[in-house]
């Protein structure tokens, strides 16, 4: 199928007609008794019924719907139902709490907010109602975990026809204290998924896996790949090793990954086994992006896990920029971030070395913000890099002050703003430090006012939790200085000095005192 001019729902209907009885999604669990699955035909039929149920609750073409749901078959159905209606959907990862979710609801002016109820010990419904009550136009709260809205598809209007209309708002921390709403169309997401499938050289025998939050932009990216090629994927609501390995083995998953942190986790489990025994015998490829990948890690994965590793460069604004090709040389796979597809243009700014992008998979811009594109229509990424003579991209650093922990973008400034509310913090700098398991860990470096009490890492994290900060953004290292290093002119905190000074310290739970 050509995706030029097609909508997301067109692709769902096309696949359902082509292979209605082929397995599409498998809800992976540790025990086979609790697993569920759905075919492409049933995915199409049930998504239409969910769409009718949502339509009966007032969801219309153009309605703004924020959803914060885990990686489940029901979540995919909910998202596809919104695509069938032509609503504007804004996914939010389940890790986020009042602080972040409140900003999303306010900025989208959402009419509906879907949550999973109480999930993994946190009451999302209570948070939704608490936040709704604080808004001038409270959204309707919908619980969408096991039971989804249901209705007769005959009530639905025709499916949307314009693939260039903005129907997706994804969120990235970017460089500012608040999240940025990234605007995507069906065309941009379908282009990204098409390019991903081509880069990974998908075969009819492949079995994919989604161990990452489906609310990431990688969710539709991966779904497009499944729909185009008619292959199934195992969904994991909560990825944890070794528990999740049973589902990978049972369904003979051939494609796995997510980010650098996933590679390290699989490698760690492999090293617990006797020599010669493969952790996942059917696995042919680990693939991902979202964080730097040390070349040594590539070689270790290939040698010990017995599969190929292809790493790429992507961002919420462009879900597929480059990806390593399984047919590339070991040197290119280990030392670069792959090549772009034919339709993705990469320009390296001559003055700064910044990576800039143009192509059908690039977003339309940001919610309620001026156009970010330069005069030639290229999107500045804030990342630094270079192109090799073979066309491979090497990402060398970034201009923007974010921390990438386990593939999640974390705004340093957002945490700094919350730290400044603490009575025992005079000033603070939050930095990312290299970490072999997480990619980067969050380190808070604080300057205390005179006569302040002792500040500990657990107490600091408890304070940030009380401010509504998501758990995955909490600092894992605390350093206390009598004075933060600053430049001589603008008195800007010299974060590079801090990275060099504390980069070798311990990670989890570490606390140091500087002078």
N, C-alpha and C positions, 0 to 999 in steps of 0.2 A: 504494500500500500504506500502510495506517496502521501506524505503529511503536509505538502504544500496546500494551504487553504483549508486543511481539515481542522476540526475542533477536537478537543479531548474526547468528547462523547462520540464523535464519528469513529475514532479509533477503537473505543470500547465496543461499539456496535459491529464494526468490521471484524474484529477478532471473534466475537460471539458467533457471527454467522459462518466464519471460516472453520472454527474448531470448537463447537459448543460443548463437547464432552471432554475436552482436554483439561487436566488439572491446572488451575491458575494459582491459587494460594493455599498454603498449608499452615495451620496455626501450630507451630512447633512447641512441644512441651517435653519435660523429662520422661514422661510415661506415654506410651503409644495410646493408652486407653482414653486419654483426655484430648487427643488431637482432633482437630476439625479441618475440613477442606472444602473448597468450592471450585467448581469448574468455570470456564470463561462464559459459558451460556448462562449459568446460574448467577454469575457476577452481574451480567447485564440485566437479567430479569429482576433480581432483588434490588439492584441499585435504582431501577425505575420505580419499584414499589416504595422504597425509602424516599425517593424524590417526591412521589405523590403524597406520602405522609407529611413531609416537610412543607409541601405546597398547601396542604390542609391546615397547617399551623401558621401560615402566613408568609412563608419564604417565597419570594418572587424573583424573576430575572432582575439582576442588579442589586438584590438585597445583600447587605454586608453581614457575613457570618464568621465570627471568630470561633475556632474550635481548638480545644486542648485535649487531645486524645492519644492513648498509647498505640503501639504498633500491633494492631489487631485486624482481623478480617472486617470487623464492623466499622473500623475507622476508614478502611479503603472504600467500603460501601457508602459510608456517609459522604466522603469526599467526592466520589463518583456521582452520587445523587445530586450534590450541589452543582457539579459540572453539567449534569443533565438539565437542571433548571436554568442554568446560566447565572447563578448567584456569584457574588464576589466573595471568595473564601480566604480567610486569613488564619493559617495554621500556627499554633504556638506549642513549643515543646513542653511536655508535661512537667519538666523540672522547674519551670518558672513559677513564681509566687506573686503575691499582691503587688509588689513594687513594679515588676515588669509587666504583668498581665494588665494591671490598671492603666499603664501607659498605652498598651495596645488597644484596649477597649475605648479609651478616650480619643485616641488619634484616628481610629477607624470609624468611630461613631457607629459601632456595630448595633444592628437590630436584634441579633441572636448570638448566644454564646453557648456552645456545646461543651460539656465536661463529662468525665467518667464517673462521677459520684466520688465515693471514697476509694482512692487508689493508692496502694502501697503505703497505707497509714496516714495519708493526707486527705482531708475532706475538701475536694475541689468544688463541690456544690455549695458548701458554706462560704468558701472564698468568693465564688461567683455571685452569690446573693449579697455578700458584704460589699463587693465592688459595685454591683449594679445599683445598690441603694445610694451610692455616693455620686452617681452620674445624673445629669439633668434629664437624659432620656434613657432610662434603664433598659438594657437588652433583655429579651426573653431568654431564660435559662433552660436548656434542654440537656437531660442526661442521656448519653448515647454510648453505652458500654455493651451490655448484653442485648437489651431491648431497643430497637430502633423504630422510629415512626414508620407507619405502614399505611398504604392507601392504594386506590385503583389508578393505574397509570392513565386511564382514559381522561382524567381531569387535567392532565398536564398540557401546557402549551407546547408548540413545536420546539424541538431542541435548538439551542443557539447556533447561529450560522456564521458569525463573524469571529474568525480565529485571532484577529488583531485587537480585540477589545480586552482591556485589563480586567482579569477575573481572579487574579491571585495576588495576595500581599504576604510576602514572607519577611521575616525580621532578622536583622543582623545587628550586632553591637556597633560595628563601624568604629569611628574615632571619637564619638561624642558620648556624653554621659547617658543619653537615652537611646533606645533601639531605633533603627531606621527601617521604615517600611519599604521593601523592595517590590516594585510593580512588575508583574509578569503577565504574559498573555498565553493562551493555548499554543500559539505558534512558537513562542520562545521555549516553552517547556517541552513541546514535541521535538523541536530541533535538538535540544540538549540530549533527550533520551535516544534519539536516532543516532547521534554522534557517539554516545557512550556505547551503544550496542555494536557499532562498527568497530570501535577501538578495541573492545574486548573480544572481538571475533566470535560472536555467539554461535553456537552449534545447536541443532535440534535436540541433542541429548543432554544439554546443560540443565542444571537445577540451581537456581539462584538462592540467595538468602538476604533477608533484611533484618539485621540485628541492631540497626540504628533507629532513632526516633522517626516514625513515618512523617511527623510534622516538619522534618527538615525538607529543604527543597530537593534533597536526594530522593524523597518519597515518590513524587510524580516522575522524576527523572528515571528511576528504576522501573516504575510501573509501565512507562512508555516502552522500555526495552522488553518487558515481559509480553506486552500486548502486540508489539510488532513481530516478535519471533515465536509467540505461542509457547513459551517455556514457563514452568512453574517456579515459585519461590517459597521458601520456608520463612515464615514471620516469627520473630521472637519478641514477645512482649517485654521480657526482661532478660537481657544478655548477661550471663555470668558463667564463668568457667570454673570447674569442669562441667557443671550441670547442663549447660546448653549443648555440649558435645553429642549427647545422645540423639537429639533431633538431627544434627548434621550427619551423623553416621547412618541413622535409620533411613534417611531419604537420599543418601549418597549425594550430598551437596557438592557441586563442582566449582561454584563461584562464591567466594566469601570475602570479607574485608570490611572496610568502613573508613578507617584512618590508621595512622601510625600506631596508635595505642592498641588497636585490634591485632596488628601484626605481632607486637610484642607479647600480647596475652597468649596467642596461639603458640608462639615460639616457646614461651615459658612452660606451657603444658606439654609440648613435645619433649622437652628436656627431662620430664619426669618419667618418660617411658624407656624401656630397654633399647639398646642400639638395634637399628634395623626394623623397628616397629613404627609404622606411620600413624600419626595422630588421626588424620582424616584420609583414608586410603583413596577416596574418590576425588579429592580436591585437586583441581588442575590449576586454579588461579586465585591468588589473593589480589584484590584491587581496591584502591581507595585514594584518598587525598585529604585535604583539610588541615594538614600539619606537615612540617618538614620531615623528610625521611633520610636518616643517615645512610650513606652508601654501604656501610658495614652491615646494617640491618638487612638490606636486600640480599647480600651474599649469604648471610646466616639463614634466612628464610628458605632460599632456594636449596641450600645444602642440607638443612636439617628437616624441613617440612616436606621436601620432595615435590614442591610445586613451583609455578612461576609467580613472580610478584611484579605487578605493574602499578606504578604510582602516578598520579596526575595532579594537575593544578586546576582548581575550580573555586568558585565563591558563590554566595547566595545570588549575587547579581548576574552570574554567568555559570550555571551549574555544570557545564562541560567546556573547558578551555583547552586543556591538553591532557593526554593520557599516554602512558607507556604502551607500546604495542608488544604483545607476547612474542612477536617475531623479531623485535629489536635485539641488538647485541647486548651482552651482559653489561658492558661499559655504559651504554646509553640508558639501560634500565636502572642501573645503580646510581649513576651520576647526574641524571637529568630528570625533568618532570614530564617527559614525553613531548610529542608533537601535536599541534592543533589539527583538527579536521580541515578539509578544504575550505569550508565556509566561514571559518573563524580567522579573522585577521588580528595579528598581534603586532603592535608597534612599540618599540622601546624609545621613550623620550630621550633625545640626545643630550638634553641639559641635565636631567636628573637620574636617568636610568630607570624611570618608572615604567611599569608594564601598562599598556593601554589596549583596549579591546573593541572590536567592532564585528558584528555578525548576528545572525538570526536568533542565536541562543542568549544574547545579551538582553537584560531587562530594559524596561521603558524609562526607568528613573526611580525616584523616591517619592513616597507619599508626602504631599504638601510641602515639597521642597523644590527649589529651582532646578532646571535641567543640569545634570552633572557632566554632560558630554562636551568635548572640546569642539573647536570649529570644524573639524573634519568628521565629526560624529563618533569619535572614539571615547570609550569610557575609561577615565583614569581609575586605576585600581588601588593606588597607594602602596603597591608592592614593587619591589625592585627586582630586575632580572636581566638576562641577556639571552640572545638566540645564538646557537652554535651554527657553523656552516652547514650542518645537516638539517637545520630547521628545528632542532630540539630546544625546548625552553629550560633554562636553569634559573630558578627563583633564588635570589641571593639575600633577600631581607625584606623589610617593609618600612614604609614611611609612617604608616598609621600606628598608633599606640594601642594595639590590642594584644591580648594574650590568647593563644590557641591551646586549650587544654582538652585533650582527648577529642580533638576535632571540633570543639565548641568555641566560638568566638566570645571572648569576655572583654568588656570595655574596662580598661584600667581607671579611666576617669570616673566611671559610674561608681566603682567601689571607693575611690578617693573622696567623692562627694559625700558618701555615707559615713566614711571614717571621720570626716571633719565635724560631724555631729556629736562625736564622742567627747565628753568633757575632759578626758585625759590625753587628747590628741591635739597638738598645736598645728601640725602639718603632716601630710602623708604622701608617699609616692608608692604606687602599686606597679610592680614589674613582673614580667614573665621570665623564669629561669629555666634553662634546659633540664629536662627530666627524661630518663630513659623509658619510663613507662607511660607517662602522660603526654609526652611531647614538650610541654611546658608546665610548670607549676606556678601557682599564684603566690607571690611574696609581697607582704606589706611592710614597708619601711616607714617608721613613724618617728616624728619629733615631738617630744612631750613638753608641755608648759612647765614652768617652775613649780615645785612642790606637788607635782602630780603623783598619784599613787602608782604602784607597780602595775604594769600592763602585761597580761599573759595572752598567749594565743587562744586558749579556750574561751577566755572572757571576751576577747575581741570578736571571735566568731559568734558567740552568743549575742553580742550586741548587733552584729550585722544581720543575724537571723531575725532579731526583733524589729529591724528596719524593713523586713520583707525581702531580703536578698536571697536569690535561689541558692540552694546548697552547693551546686557544682561551681559557684563563683567564690566560695569562701577561701580565704588565704590558707595555705598549707605551711607557710613559713612566716615568722615575724621577726623583724630586726628593729631594735630601738636605738636611735642615734640622738646625741645631744644637739646635732644640727645636720640638716640635710645638705649635701653638696650643691652649690648653686653657681651659675655663671656670673661673671663679673659685671655684665651690663644689665640684662633684663632680669637677673636673679632667678632665671628658670632652673628648676631642679635638674641636675645632670644625671639622668636615669642610666645612661651608659656606664657611668662610674659605679652606680649601684649594682648593675648587672655583673660587671667585672669583679666587684668586691665580694658579692654574695653568691655568685653562680656555683661555687663549689661546696656550699653548705648542704647539710642534710635536708631532705624533703619533708615528708609528712611529720607534722607535729614539731618541727624544729623551731627553736627560738634562740635568738642571739642578742647580744648587747654590744653596740658599737660605741665609739667615742668620737 
